[in-house]
Structure formats: structure tokens, C-alpha cells
Amino acid sequence: MTDSSEPDPIFAAIERHRKAHSAMQAFDGELLEELLAGTLNATKEAEGAMYAVADAEIDAVRALARVVPTTLQGLLAMLVYVGDYAAGNSSEPLDVFDAEDGNALLSSLARAARTLLSSEDCEERSPDQDKNPRD
């Protein structure tokens, strides 16, 4: 865990990916409009621009999968963001990640959860504490 005064790095990684993904969606929209209008010009420059935007999103998602959240809020934000991203971009939730990135993502989530569970900030609860007092 980091010093509590340091921001959780997952928030910057999420924002970086959000921007790269938005740029990719905007670029895809422009290409579709040009294709439908019959004005799509498949030049080397256009192809290079397409690859640059796609590579930026791939780099951002790969980086996101490897960031280990340092706070409970960061861990939850990562779960929500990745879940929403996966649900909106594939019929199979983890298809948006290749095997290496999917494994890195799960490893990051597990490492953050283990660290947070073992931190001094978490109270250990006995099974008796989880019972409803009305039982």
C-alpha cells in the first residue's frame, strides 16, 4: 500500500484508458461516416492514423490491467470500470482482453484485494460478528 497522501494510481490509468477509448470510438465513427458517404480514402497516412489511435487504446488497456489499486475505492473503481468496459465492447466480457492481459488484470485485482485485506486499516471479523443480532 502507498502512503495515504498519494493518489491511487488506478484512477489515472482509468482516465488514460477512458480518453484513448473515446478517441478510438470517435475515429471509428469518422471512418464509418466516410465509408457510408463513399469518401473513404485509404491512404498510407489514414492507415497510419488508424493504427496510432488503435495502438494508443491497446497500450492504455494493457497498462490498466497491470495497475494494482492501492485503496478500496480504487479497487472498486477498477472493477466497475473494467466491468462496464467489457460489457459494452464484447458479447463475452473478458474477450476485450487477450489471455496475457486478462491474467494480468485478475492478478492485479487479487493482489490489491489481498493487500487491502491484510492492511492494518481492515478490522478482522470473527464469524460471530457477522451474525444478525436478531437471530
N, CA, C and O atoms as CSV, one atom per row, in Angstrom:
chain,resi,resn,atom,element,x,y,z
A,1,MET,N,N,0.839,-1.175,0.000
A,1,MET,CA,C,0.000,0.000,0.000
A,1,MET,C,C,0.886,1.241,0.000
A,1,MET,O,O,2.031,1.204,0.450
A,2,THR,N,N,0.357,2.297,-0.493
A,2,THR,CA,C,1.108,3.538,-0.535
A,2,THR,C,C,0.694,4.429,0.612
A,2,THR,O,O,-0.312,4.180,1.276
A,3,ASP,N,N,1.462,5.453,0.837
A,3,ASP,CA,C,1.116,6.474,1.817
A,3,ASP,C,C,-0.256,7.010,1.443
A,3,ASP,O,O,-0.534,7.258,0.270
A,4,SER,N,N,-1.119,7.189,2.449
A,4,SER,CA,C,-2.490,7.607,2.156
A,4,SER,C,C,-2.569,8.976,1.487
A,4,SER,O,O,-3.609,9.335,0.934
A,5,SER,N,N,-1.480,9.744,1.533
A,5,SER,CA,C,-1.496,11.049,0.868
A,5,SER,C,C,-1.251,10.922,-0.643
A,5,SER,O,O,-1.488,11.869,-1.393
A,6,GLU,N,N,-0.781,9.766,-1.080
A,6,GLU,CA,C,-0.548,9.545,-2.510
A,6,GLU,C,C,-1.850,9.085,-3.168
A,6,GLU,O,O,-2.554,8.239,-2.616
A,7,PRO,N,N,-2.175,9.632,-4.334
A,7,PRO,CA,C,-3.400,9.183,-5.013
A,7,PRO,C,C,-3.241,7.751,-5.521
A,7,PRO,O,O,-2.148,7.333,-5.905
A,8,ASP,N,N,-4.324,7.024,-5.516
A,8,ASP,CA,C,-4.320,5.658,-6.038
A,8,ASP,C,C,-4.029,5.740,-7.538
A,8,ASP,O,O,-4.717,6.467,-8.254
A,9,PRO,N,N,-3.029,5.010,-8.024
A,9,PRO,CA,C,-2.658,5.099,-9.441
A,9,PRO,C,C,-3.713,4.560,-10.395
A,9,PRO,O,O,-3.655,4.837,-11.593
A,10,ILE,N,N,-4.666,3.805,-9.895
A,10,ILE,CA,C,-5.676,3.241,-10.790
A,10,ILE,C,C,-6.550,4.322,-11.406
A,10,ILE,O,O,-7.028,4.173,-12.530
A,11,PHE,N,N,-6.763,5.424,-10.663
A,11,PHE,CA,C,-7.631,6.470,-11.203
A,11,PHE,C,C,-7.015,7.128,-12.443
A,11,PHE,O,O,-7.729,7.446,-13.394
A,12,ALA,N,N,-5.710,7.329,-12.434
A,12,ALA,CA,C,-5.029,7.885,-13.613
A,12,ALA,C,C,-5.061,6.882,-14.770
A,12,ALA,O,O,-5.235,7.272,-15.924
A,13,ALA,N,N,-4.892,5.596,-14.461
A,13,ALA,CA,C,-4.926,4.569,-15.508
A,13,ALA,C,C,-6.317,4.466,-16.129
A,13,ALA,O,O,-6.449,4.311,-17.343
A,14,ILE,N,N,-7.351,4.553,-15.299
A,14,ILE,CA,C,-8.726,4.521,-15.815
A,14,ILE,C,C,-8.963,5.723,-16.726
A,14,ILE,O,O,-9.522,5.581,-17.813
A,15,GLU,N,N,-8.538,6.903,-16.283
A,15,GLU,CA,C,-8.754,8.115,-17.090
A,15,GLU,C,C,-7.985,8.043,-18.409
A,15,GLU,O,O,-8.498,8.445,-19.453
A,16,ARG,N,N,-6.758,7.532,-18.360
A,16,ARG,CA,C,-5.969,7.385,-19.586
A,16,ARG,C,C,-6.684,6.460,-20.573
A,16,ARG,O,O,-6.766,6.760,-21.764
A,17,HIS,N,N,-7.197,5.339,-20.073
A,17,HIS,CA,C,-7.892,4.417,-20.962
A,17,HIS,C,C,-9.194,5.023,-21.461
A,17,HIS,O,O,-9.535,4.876,-22.635
A,18,ARG,N,N,-9.920,5.699,-20.590
A,18,ARG,CA,C,-11.195,6.324,-20.996
A,18,ARG,C,C,-10.962,7.276,-22.171
A,18,ARG,O,O,-11.733,7.279,-23.131
A,19,LYS,N,N,-9.903,8.081,-22.097
A,19,LYS,CA,C,-9.598,9.030,-23.184
A,19,LYS,C,C,-9.184,8.303,-24.455
A,19,LYS,O,O,-9.622,8.665,-25.547
A,20,ALA,N,N,-8.347,7.285,-24.326
A,20,ALA,CA,C,-7.898,6.534,-25.506
A,20,ALA,C,C,-9.071,5.797,-26.156
A,20,ALA,O,O,-9.175,5.740,-27.381
A,21,HIS,N,N,-9.941,5.240,-25.332
A,21,HIS,CA,C,-11.107,4.521,-25.862
A,21,HIS,C,C,-12.066,5.491,-26.556
A,21,HIS,O,O,-12.609,5.175,-27.615
A,22,SER,N,N,-12.274,6.659,-25.968
A,22,SER,CA,C,-13.136,7.679,-26.595
A,22,SER,C,C,-12.565,8.119,-27.938
A,22,SER,O,O,-13.305,8.301,-28.904
A,23,ALA,N,N,-11.251,8.288,-27.994
A,23,ALA,CA,C,-10.611,8.669,-29.263
A,23,ALA,C,C,-10.803,7.574,-30.310
A,23,ALA,O,O,-11.047,7.866,-31.481
A,24,MET,N,N,-10.694,6.328,-29.891
A,24,MET,CA,C,-10.881,5.210,-30.821
A,24,MET,C,C,-12.321,5.171,-31.326
A,24,MET,O,O,-12.559,4.961,-32.516
A,25,GLN,N,N,-13.279,5.373,-30.423
A,25,GLN,CA,C,-14.689,5.383,-30.841
A,25,GLN,C,C,-14.967,6.531,-31.812
A,25,GLN,O,O,-15.680,6.350,-32.800
A,26,ALA,N,N,-14.407,7.705,-31.536
A,26,ALA,CA,C,-14.612,8.855,-32.424
A,26,ALA,C,C,-14.007,8.574,-33.796
A,26,ALA,O,O,-14.614,8.883,-34.822
A,27,PHE,N,N,-12.816,7.990,-33.812
A,27,PHE,CA,C,-12.156,7.665,-35.078
A,27,PHE,C,C,-12.971,6.633,-35.850
A,27,PHE,O,O,-13.142,6.759,-37.063
A,28,ASP,N,N,-13.478,5.608,-35.152
A,28,ASP,CA,C,-14.323,4.601,-35.802
A,28,ASP,C,C,-15.562,5.249,-36.413
A,28,ASP,O,O,-15.986,4.881,-37.508
A,29,GLY,N,N,-16.144,6.226,-35.692
A,29,GLY,CA,C,-17.321,6.929,-36.200
A,29,GLY,C,C,-17.011,7.709,-37.463
A,29,GLY,O,O,-17.805,7.716,-38.404
A,30,GLU,N,N,-15.858,8.368,-37.488
A,30,GLU,CA,C,-15.458,9.129,-38.683
A,30,GLU,C,C,-15.262,8.198,-39.871
A,30,GLU,O,O,-15.695,8.499,-40.984
A,31,LEU,N,N,-14.604,7.061,-39.628
A,31,LEU,CA,C,-14.380,6.107,-40.716
A,31,LEU,C,C,-15.697,5.576,-41.264
A,31,LEU,O,O,-15.853,5.439,-42.478
A,32,LEU,N,N,-16.641,5.275,-40.385
A,32,LEU,CA,C,-17.935,4.772,-40.819
A,32,LEU,C,C,-18.675,5.819,-41.649
A,32,LEU,O,O,-19.266,5.497,-42.680
A,33,GLU,N,N,-18.641,7.069,-41.199
A,33,GLU,CA,C,-19.294,8.147,-41.958
A,33,GLU,C,C,-18.682,8.271,-43.357
A,33,GLU,O,O,-19.407,8.408,-44.342
A,34,GLU,N,N,-17.351,8.222,-43.443
A,34,GLU,CA,C,-16.685,8.332,-44.741
A,34,GLU,C,C,-17.012,7.137,-45.628
A,34,GLU,O,O,-17.211,7.289,-46.833
A,35,LEU,N,N,-17.068,5.956,-45.032
A,35,LEU,CA,C,-17.391,4.754,-45.801
A,35,LEU,C,C,-18.805,4.859,-46.366
A,35,LEU,O,O,-19.031,4.571,-47.541
A,36,LEU,N,N,-19.750,5.269,-45.531
A,36,LEU,CA,C,-21.136,5.396,-45.981
A,36,LEU,C,C,-21.307,6.502,-47.019
A,36,LEU,O,O,-22.151,6.392,-47.908
A,37,ALA,N,N,-20.524,7.549,-46.913
A,37,ALA,CA,C,-20.601,8.668,-47.867
A,37,ALA,C,C,-19.829,8.367,-49.146
A,37,ALA,O,O,-19.920,9.113,-50.121
A,38,GLY,N,N,-19.071,7.279,-49.142
A,38,GLY,CA,C,-18.269,6.930,-50.316
A,38,GLY,C,C,-17.031,7.793,-50.462
A,38,GLY,O,O,-16.456,7.885,-51.546
A,39,THR,N,N,-16.618,8.426,-49.368
A,39,THR,CA,C,-15.448,9.310,-49.429
A,39,THR,C,C,-14.248,8.754,-48.670
A,39,THR,O,O,-13.263,9.459,-48.453
A,40,LEU,N,N,-14.334,7.498,-48.272
A,40,LEU,CA,C,-13.227,6.896,-47.513
A,40,LEU,C,C,-12.003,6.813,-48.404
A,40,LEU,O,O,-12.038,6.199,-49.470
A,41,ASN,N,N,-10.918,7.435,-47.960
A,41,ASN,CA,C,-9.678,7.477,-48.718
A,41,ASN,C,C,-8.641,6.645,-47.971
A,41,ASN,O,O,-8.074,7.092,-46.974
A,42,ALA,N,N,-8.402,5.452,-48.455
A,42,ALA,CA,C,-7.486,4.530,-47.783
A,42,ALA,C,C,-6.046,4.822,-48.185
A,42,ALA,O,O,-5.450,4.097,-48.980
A,43,THR,N,N,-5.505,5.882,-47.630
A,43,THR,CA,C,-4.111,6.231,-47.893
A,43,THR,C,C,-3.230,5.664,-46.795
A,43,THR,O,O,-3.720,5.225,-45.754
A,44,LYS,N,N,-1.938,5.677,-47.033
A,44,LYS,CA,C,-0.995,5.228,-46.005
A,44,LYS,C,C,-1.074,6.120,-44.770
A,44,LYS,O,O,-0.911,5.644,-43.647
A,45,GLU,N,N,-1.324,7.412,-44.975
A,45,GLU,CA,C,-1.443,8.333,-43.843
A,45,GLU,C,C,-2.668,7.993,-42.996
A,45,GLU,O,O,-2.604,7.987,-41.766
A,46,ALA,N,N,-3.791,7.709,-43.677
A,46,ALA,CA,C,-5.022,7.356,-42.961
A,46,ALA,C,C,-4.842,6.034,-42.221
A,46,ALA,O,O,-5.296,5.884,-41.086
A,47,GLU,N,N,-4.187,5.090,-42.859
A,47,GLU,CA,C,-3.923,3.802,-42.229
A,47,GLU,C,C,-3.016,3.987,-41.017
A,47,GLU,O,O,-3.236,3.376,-39.972
A,48,GLY,N,N,-2.003,4.827,-41.160
A,48,GLY,CA,C,-1.101,5.095,-40.045
A,48,GLY,C,C,-1.826,5.748,-38.869
A,48,GLY,O,O,-1.566,5.419,-37.712
A,49,ALA,N,N,-2.736,6.675,-39.173
A,49,ALA,CA,C,-3.516,7.330,-38.118
A,49,ALA,C,C,-4.408,6.321,-37.412
A,49,ALA,O,O,-4.549,6.361,-36.189
A,50,MET,N,N,-5.004,5.424,-38.172
A,50,MET,CA,C,-5.865,4.402,-37.582
A,50,MET,C,C,-5.067,3.516,-36.625
A,50,MET,O,O,-5.517,3.232,-35.515
A,51,TYR,N,N,-3.899,3.089,-37.052
A,51,TYR,CA,C,-3.072,2.251,-36.196
A,51,TYR,C,C,-2.584,3.003,-34.958
A,51,TYR,O,O,-2.477,2.418,-33.880
A,52,ALA,N,N,-2.295,4.271,-35.102
A,52,ALA,CA,C,-1.836,5.062,-33.954
A,52,ALA,C,C,-2.925,5.156,-32.889
A,52,ALA,O,O,-2.647,4.998,-31.700
A,53,VAL,N,N,-4.165,5.414,-33.311
A,53,VAL,CA,C,-5.278,5.516,-32.366
A,53,VAL,C,C,-5.554,4.154,-31.732
A,53,VAL,O,O,-5.758,4.062,-30.522
A,54,ALA,N,N,-5.561,3.106,-32.540
A,54,ALA,CA,C,-5.809,1.758,-32.015
A,54,ALA,C,C,-4.702,1.334,-31.061
A,54,ALA,O,O,-4.974,0.758,-30.007
A,55,ASP,N,N,-3.456,1.617,-31.424
A,55,ASP,CA,C,-2.334,1.256,-30.550
A,55,ASP,C,C,-2.388,1.992,-29.224
A,55,ASP,O,O,-2.031,1.432,-28.188
A,56,ALA,N,N,-2.830,3.245,-29.248
A,56,ALA,CA,C,-2.941,4.021,-28.005
A,56,ALA,C,C,-3.968,3.381,-27.075
A,56,ALA,O,O,-3.753,3.319,-25.864
A,57,GLU,N,N,-5.083,2.905,-27.632
A,57,GLU,CA,C,-6.080,2.252,-26.780
A,57,GLU,C,C,-5.561,0.917,-26.261
A,57,GLU,O,O,-5.756,0.589,-25.091
A,58,ILE,N,N,-4.912,0.157,-27.110
A,58,ILE,CA,C,-4.352,-1.130,-26.682
A,58,ILE,C,C,-3.330,-0.916,-25.567
A,58,ILE,O,O,-3.338,-1.635,-24.568
A,59,ASP,N,N,-2.456,0.065,-25.736
A,59,ASP,CA,C,-1.455,0.365,-24.703
A,59,ASP,C,C,-2.124,0.766,-23.394
A,59,ASP,O,O,-1.686,0.363,-22.317
A,60,ALA,N,N,-3.188,1.562,-23.490
A,60,ALA,CA,C,-3.872,2.026,-22.283
A,60,ALA,C,C,-4.584,0.883,-21.567
A,60,ALA,O,O,-4.569,0.828,-20.337
A,61,VAL,N,N,-5.207,-0.030,-22.309
A,61,VAL,CA,C,-5.900,-1.153,-21.667
A,61,VAL,C,C,-4.890,-2.126,-21.073
A,61,VAL,O,O,-5.137,-2.712,-20.019
A,62,ARG,N,N,-3.757,-2.302,-21.742
A,62,ARG,CA,C,-2.716,-3.188,-21.200
A,62,ARG,C,C,-2.131,-2.597,-19.918
A,62,ARG,O,O,-1.863,-3.327,-18.963
A,63,ALA,N,N,-1.936,-1.289,-19.894
A,63,ALA,CA,C,-1.423,-0.631,-18.685
A,63,ALA,C,C,-2.455,-0.715,-17.560
A,63,ALA,O,O,-2.109,-0.996,-16.413
A,64,LEU,N,N,-3.711,-0.471,-17.891
A,64,LEU,CA,C,-4.784,-0.540,-16.899
A,64,LEU,C,C,-4.822,-1.912,-16.231
A,64,LEU,O,O,-4.967,-2.010,-15.012
A,65,ALA,N,N,-4.693,-2.959,-17.021
A,65,ALA,CA,C,-4.755,-4.321,-16.485
A,65,ALA,C,C,-3.626,-4.617,-15.513
A,65,ALA,O,O,-3.738,-5.530,-14.695
A,66,ARG,N,N,-2.546,-3.863,-15.591
A,66,ARG,CA,C,-1.368,-4.138,-14.771
A,66,ARG,C,C,-1.214,-3.208,-13.558
A,66,ARG,O,O,-0.291,-3.376,-12.761
A,67,VAL,N,N,-2.099,-2.249,-13.424
A,67,VAL,CA,C,-2.032,-1.348,-12.268
A,67,VAL,C,C,-2.711,-2.027,-11.086
A,67,VAL,O,O,-3.821,-2.544,-11.208
A,68,VAL,N,N,-2.039,-2.022,-9.952
A,68,VAL,CA,C,-2.600,-2.595,-8.735
A,68,VAL,C,C,-3.182,-1.454,-7.900
A,68,VAL,O,O,-2.442,-0.594,-7.422
A,69,PRO,N,N,-4.499,-1.444,-7.723
A,69,PRO,CA,C,-5.104,-0.396,-6.898
A,69,PRO,C,C,-4.522,-0.428,-5.482
A,69,PRO,O,O,-4.167,-1.487,-4.964
A,70,THR,N,N,-4.435,0.742,-4.877
A,70,THR,CA,C,-3.854,0.831,-3.537
A,70,THR,C,C,-4.881,1.185,-2.470
A,70,THR,O,O,-4.550,1.263,-1.287
A,71,THR,N,N,-6.130,1.401,-2.885
A,71,THR,CA,C,-7.189,1.719,-1.934
A,71,THR,C,C,-8.420,0.889,-2.267
A,71,THR,O,O,-8.572,0.398,-3.386
A,72,LEU,N,N,-9.285,0.743,-1.292
A,72,LEU,CA,C,-10.534,0.030,-1.545
A,72,LEU,C,C,-11.347,0.749,-2.608
A,72,LEU,O,O,-11.943,0.107,-3.472
A,73,GLN,N,N,-11.378,2.080,-2.553
A,73,GLN,CA,C,-12.109,2.852,-3.564
A,73,GLN,C,C,-11.530,2.603,-4.954
A,73,GLN,O,O,-12.274,2.494,-5.929
A,74,GLY,N,N,-10.209,2.513,-5.044
A,74,GLY,CA,C,-9.564,2.242,-6.323
A,74,GLY,C,C,-9.878,0.853,-6.835
A,74,GLY,O,O,-10.126,0.667,-8.027
A,75,LEU,N,N,-9.868,-0.124,-5.943
A,75,LEU,CA,C,-10.198,-1.499,-6.331
A,75,LEU,C,C,-11.626,-1.572,-6.859
A,75,LEU,O,O,-11.887,-2.190,-7.890
A,76,LEU,N,N,-12.544,-0.934,-6.140
A,76,LEU,CA,C,-13.942,-0.936,-6.585
A,76,LEU,C,C,-14.110,-0.175,-7.898
A,76,LEU,O,O,-14.863,-0.604,-8.773
A,77,ALA,N,N,-13.415,0.948,-8.038
A,77,ALA,CA,C,-13.482,1.717,-9.286
A,77,ALA,C,C,-12.969,0.886,-10.460
A,77,ALA,O,O,-13.547,0.924,-11.546
A,78,MET,N,N,-11.901,0.146,-10.248
A,78,MET,CA,C,-11.351,-0.699,-11.312
A,78,MET,C,C,-12.350,-1.787,-11.698
A,78,MET,O,O,-12.578,-2.028,-12.883
A,79,LEU,N,N,-12.944,-2.441,-10.707
A,79,LEU,CA,C,-13.925,-3.486,-11.002
A,79,LEU,C,C,-15.100,-2.935,-11.803
A,79,LEU,O,O,-15.514,-3.533,-12.795
A,80,VAL,N,N,-15.631,-1.803,-11.374
A,80,VAL,CA,C,-16.772,-1.200,-12.063
A,80,VAL,C,C,-16.377,-0.767,-13.476
A,80,VAL,O,O,-17.097,-1.045,-14.435
A,81,TYR,N,N,-15.238,-0.090,-13.604
A,81,TYR,CA,C,-14.825,0.417,-14.914
A,81,TYR,C,C,-14.574,-0.732,-15.893
A,81,TYR,O,O,-15.073,-0.710,-17.018
A,82,VAL,N,N,-13.813,-1.722,-15.473
A,82,VAL,CA,C,-13.494,-2.845,-16.358
A,82,VAL,C,C,-14.762,-3.625,-16.695
A,82,VAL,O,O,-14.937,-4.058,-17.834
A,83,GLY,N,N,-15.643,-3.807,-15.721
A,83,GLY,CA,C,-16.903,-4.498,-15.989
A,83,GLY,C,C,-17.743,-3.764,-17.011
A,83,GLY,O,O,-18.280,-4.376,-17.935
A,84,ASP,N,N,-17.863,-2.446,-16.853
A,84,ASP,CA,C,-18.631,-1.646,-17.808
A,84,ASP,C,C,-17.984,-1.651,-19.187
A,84,ASP,O,O,-18.671,-1.779,-20.201
A,85,TYR,N,N,-16.672,-1.514,-19.221
A,85,TYR,CA,C,-15.940,-1.512,-20.496
A,85,TYR,C,C,-16.125,-2.845,-21.219
A,85,TYR,O,O,-16.414,-2.877,-22.415
A,86,ALA,N,N,-15.958,-3.935,-20.490
A,86,ALA,CA,C,-16.079,-5.255,-21.104
A,86,ALA,C,C,-17.504,-5.501,-21.589
A,86,ALA,O,O,-17.705,-6.013,-22.691
A,87,ALA,N,N,-18.489,-5.141,-20.775
A,87,ALA,CA,C,-19.886,-5.363,-21.153
A,87,ALA,C,C,-20.279,-4.545,-22.385
A,87,ALA,O,O,-21.102,-4.986,-23.188
A,88,GLY,N,N,-19.697,-3.370,-22.533
A,88,GLY,CA,C,-20.044,-2.517,-23.654
A,88,GLY,C,C,-19.267,-2.780,-24.925
A,88,GLY,O,O,-19.556,-2.184,-25.963
A,89,ASN,N,N,-18.284,-3.663,-24.862
A,89,ASN,CA,C,-17.411,-3.846,-26.023
A,89,ASN,C,C,-17.263,-5.275,-26.502
A,89,ASN,O,O,-16.455,-5.548,-27.389
A,90,SER,N,N,-18.025,-6.188,-25.933
A,90,SER,CA,C,-17.901,-7.573,-26.368
A,90,SER,C,C,-19.106,-8.369,-25.886
A,90,SER,O,O,-19.708,-8.049,-24.862
A,91,SER,N,N,-19.446,-9.405,-26.634
A,91,SER,CA,C,-20.519,-10.281,-26.189
A,91,SER,C,C,-20.025,-11.193,-25.067
A,91,SER,O,O,-20.823,-11.681,-24.266
A,92,GLU,N,N,-18.750,-11.417,-25.009
A,92,GLU,CA,C,-18.122,-12.190,-23.928
A,92,GLU,C,C,-17.272,-11.221,-23.109
A,92,GLU,O,O,-16.302,-10.672,-23.631
A,93,PRO,N,N,-17.614,-10.997,-21.829
A,93,PRO,CA,C,-16.974,-9.939,-21.045
A,93,PRO,C,C,-15.450,-9.871,-21.088
A,93,PRO,O,O,-14.905,-8.772,-21.190
A,94,LEU,N,N,-14.751,-10.977,-21.017
A,94,LEU,CA,C,-13.290,-10.884,-20.992
A,94,LEU,C,C,-12.661,-10.991,-22.373
A,94,LEU,O,O,-11.436,-11.043,-22.487
A,95,ASP,N,N,-13.483,-11.026,-23.434
A,95,ASP,CA,C,-12.934,-11.050,-24.794
A,95,ASP,C,C,-12.199,-9.761,-25.148
A,95,ASP,O,O,-11.412,-9.744,-26.093
A,96,VAL,N,N,-12.441,-8.689,-24.411
A,96,VAL,CA,C,-11.749,-7.439,-24.707
A,96,VAL,C,C,-10.291,-7.491,-24.282
A,96,VAL,O,O,-9.507,-6.609,-24.633
A,97,PHE,N,N,-9.928,-8.518,-23.528
A,97,PHE,CA,C,-8.541,-8.707,-23.095
A,97,PHE,C,C,-8.007,-9.993,-23.706
A,97,PHE,O,O,-8.710,-11.003,-23.748
A,98,ASP,N,N,-6.760,-9.960,-24.182
A,98,ASP,CA,C,-6.171,-11.219,-24.612
A,98,ASP,C,C,-5.806,-12.000,-23.348
A,98,ASP,O,O,-5.957,-11.487,-22.239
A,99,ALA,N,N,-5.331,-13.230,-23.506
A,99,ALA,CA,C,-5.052,-14.087,-22.346
A,99,ALA,C,C,-4.039,-13.442,-21.394
A,99,ALA,O,O,-4.225,-13.479,-20.177
A,100,GLU,N,N,-2.979,-12.857,-21.936
A,100,GLU,CA,C,-1.947,-12.241,-21.097
A,100,GLU,C,C,-2.510,-11.064,-20.300
A,100,GLU,O,O,-2.246,-10.935,-19.104
A,101,ASP,N,N,-3.285,-10.209,-20.965
A,101,ASP,CA,C,-3.858,-9.050,-20.286
A,101,ASP,C,C,-4.948,-9.460,-19.299
A,101,ASP,O,O,-5.065,-8.870,-18.225
A,102,GLY,N,N,-5.740,-10.461,-19.654
A,102,GLY,CA,C,-6.765,-10.962,-18.734
A,102,GLY,C,C,-6.140,-11.525,-17.472
A,102,GLY,O,O,-6.627,-11.283,-16.368
A,103,ASN,N,N,-5.056,-12.279,-17.635
A,103,ASN,CA,C,-4.350,-12.814,-16.467
A,103,ASN,C,C,-3.731,-11.703,-15.636
A,103,ASN,O,O,-3.760,-11.759,-14.406
A,104,ALA,N,N,-3.172,-10.696,-16.292
A,104,ALA,CA,C,-2.589,-9.567,-15.572
A,104,ALA,C,C,-3.668,-8.813,-14.791
A,104,ALA,O,O,-3.444,-8.402,-13.653
A,105,LEU,N,N,-4.832,-8.635,-15.408
A,105,LEU,CA,C,-5.945,-7.951,-14.741
A,105,LEU,C,C,-6.367,-8.710,-13.486
A,105,LEU,O,O,-6.481,-8.122,-12.411
A,106,LEU,N,N,-6.596,-10.004,-13.624
A,106,LEU,CA,C,-7.013,-10.789,-12.467
A,106,LEU,C,C,-5.946,-10.796,-11.380
A,106,LEU,O,O,-6.266,-10.751,-10.192
A,107,SER,N,N,-4.695,-10.850,-11.778
A,107,SER,CA,C,-3.596,-10.799,-10.813
A,107,SER,C,C,-3.567,-9.463,-10.073
A,107,SER,O,O,-3.362,-9.428,-8.859
A,108,SER,N,N,-3.771,-8.366,-10.801
A,108,SER,CA,C,-3.793,-7.035,-10.173
A,108,SER,C,C,-4.937,-6.926,-9.177
A,108,SER,O,O,-4.757,-6.412,-8.073
A,109,LEU,N,N,-6.106,-7.405,-9.562
A,109,LEU,CA,C,-7.266,-7.351,-8.672
A,109,LEU,C,C,-7.032,-8.197,-7.422
A,109,LEU,O,O,-7.323,-7.763,-6.308
A,110,ALA,N,N,-6.508,-9.401,-7.612
A,110,ALA,CA,C,-6.260,-10.286,-6.471
A,110,ALA,C,C,-5.193,-9.711,-5.547
A,110,ALA,O,O,-5.332,-9.768,-4.325
A,111,ARG,N,N,-4.143,-9.165,-6.118
A,111,ARG,CA,C,-3.069,-8.585,-5.302
A,111,ARG,C,C,-3.594,-7.404,-4.477
A,111,ARG,O,O,-3.273,-7.270,-3.296
A,112,ALA,N,N,-4.400,-6.555,-5.110
A,112,ALA,CA,C,-4.970,-5.416,-4.387
A,112,ALA,C,C,-5.874,-5.904,-3.264
A,112,ALA,O,O,-5.802,-5.395,-2.145
A,113,ALA,N,N,-6.724,-6.882,-3.552
A,113,ALA,CA,C,-7.645,-7.392,-2.535
A,113,ALA,C,C,-6.884,-8.014,-1.365
A,113,ALA,O,O,-7.217,-7.773,-0.204
A,114,ARG,N,N,-5.857,-8.817,-1.673
A,114,ARG,CA,C,-5.048,-9.428,-0.601
A,114,ARG,C,C,-4.389,-8.364,0.263
A,114,ARG,O,O,-4.395,-8.453,1.491
A,115,THR,N,N,-3.821,-7.359,-0.392
A,115,THR,CA,C,-3.134,-6.297,0.341
A,115,THR,C,C,-4.109,-5.518,1.214
A,115,THR,O,O,-3.816,-5.217,2.371
A,116,LEU,N,N,-5.259,-5.197,0.656
A,116,LEU,CA,C,-6.259,-4.440,1.420
A,116,LEU,C,C,-6.795,-5.269,2.585
A,116,LEU,O,O,-7.025,-4.734,3.669
A,117,LEU,N,N,-6.993,-6.558,2.372
A,117,LEU,CA,C,-7.497,-7.413,3.447
A,117,LEU,C,C,-6.486,-7.577,4.578
A,117,LEU,O,O,-6.870,-7.754,5.734
A,118,SER,N,N,-5.213,-7.521,4.253
A,118,SER,CA,C,-4.196,-7.708,5.286
A,118,SER,C,C,-3.704,-6.395,5.885
A,118,SER,O,O,-2.858,-6.403,6.779
A,119,SER,N,N,-4.225,-5.270,5.403
A,119,SER,CA,C,-3.770,-3.977,5.912
A,119,SER,C,C,-4.287,-3.736,7.316
A,119,SER,O,O,-5.271,-4.337,7.748
A,120,GLU,N,N,-3.614,-2.858,8.011
A,120,GLU,CA,C,-3.994,-2.521,9.383
A,120,GLU,C,C,-5.318,-1.781,9.416
A,120,GLU,O,O,-5.954,-1.708,10.467
A,121,ASP,N,N,-5.746,-1.231,8.288
A,121,ASP,CA,C,-6.995,-0.474,8.246
A,121,ASP,C,C,-8.225,-1.377,8.293
A,121,ASP,O,O,-9.318,-0.927,8.638
A,122,CYS,N,N,-8.044,-2.649,7.945
A,122,CYS,CA,C,-9.174,-3.566,7.918
A,122,CYS,C,C,-9.308,-4.245,9.275
A,122,CYS,O,O,-8.327,-4.736,9.833
A,123,GLU,N,N,-10.513,-4.268,9.793
A,123,GLU,CA,C,-10.758,-4.985,11.031
A,123,GLU,C,C,-11.021,-6.436,10.687
A,123,GLU,O,O,-11.743,-6.746,9.739
A,124,GLU,N,N,-10.420,-7.329,11.480
A,124,GLU,CA,C,-10.733,-8.730,11.290
A,124,GLU,C,C,-12.033,-9.003,12.018
A,124,GLU,O,O,-12.251,-8.520,13.130
A,125,ARG,N,N,-12.889,-9.778,11.384
A,125,ARG,CA,C,-14.184,-10.089,11.980
A,125,ARG,C,C,-14.247,-11.575,12.261
A,125,ARG,O,O,-13.832,-12.392,11.440
A,126,SER,N,N,-14.764,-11.915,13.414
A,126,SER,CA,C,-14.987,-13.320,13.714
A,126,SER,C,C,-16.322,-13.721,13.114
A,126,SER,O,O,-17.155,-12.857,12.839
A,127,PRO,N,N,-16.546,-15.016,12.904
A,127,PRO,CA,C,-17.834,-15.447,12.339
A,127,PRO,C,C,-19.018,-14.986,13.190
A,127,PRO,O,O,-20.095,-14.727,12.652
A,128,ASP,N,N,-18.835,-14.878,14.517
A,128,ASP,CA,C,-19.922,-14.438,15.392
A,128,ASP,C,C,-20.323,-12.996,15.109
A,128,ASP,O,O,-21.488,-12.639,15.286
A,129,GLN,N,N,-19.382,-12.159,14.672
A,129,GLN,CA,C,-19.681,-10.758,14.413
A,129,GLN,C,C,-20.544,-10.590,13.169
A,129,GLN,O,O,-21.204,-9.564,13.011
A,130,ASP,N,N,-20.546,-11.578,12.291
A,130,ASP,CA,C,-21.319,-11.482,11.060
A,130,ASP,C,C,-22.771,-11.898,11.247
A,130,ASP,O,O,-23.594,-11.694,10.354
A,131,LYS,N,N,-23.092,-12.479,12.403
A,131,LYS,CA,C,-24.460,-12.928,12.634
A,131,LYS,C,C,-25.359,-11.729,12.933
A,131,LYS,O,O,-24.943,-10.740,13.537
A,132,ASN,N,N,-26.573,-11.858,12.497
A,132,ASN,CA,C,-27.572,-10.832,12.766
A,132,ASN,C,C,-27.942,-10.920,14.240
A,132,ASN,O,O,-28.267,-12.011,14.708
A,133,PRO,N,N,-27.908,-9.817,14.999
A,133,PRO,CA,C,-28.202,-9.875,16.419
A,133,PRO,C,C,-29.619,-10.344,16.724
A,133,PRO,O,O,-29.894,-10.741,17.856
A,134,ARG,N,N,-30.521,-10.312,15.759
A,134,ARG,CA,C,-31.900,-10.759,15.968
A,134,ARG,C,C,-32.042,-12.265,15.864
A,134,ARG,O,O,-33.082,-12.815,16.228
A,135,ASP,N,N,-30.984,-12.961,15.358
A,135,ASP,CA,C,-31.067,-14.419,15.193
A,135,ASP,C,C,-31.002,-15.132,16.523
A,135,ASP,O,O,-31.058,-16.361,16.567
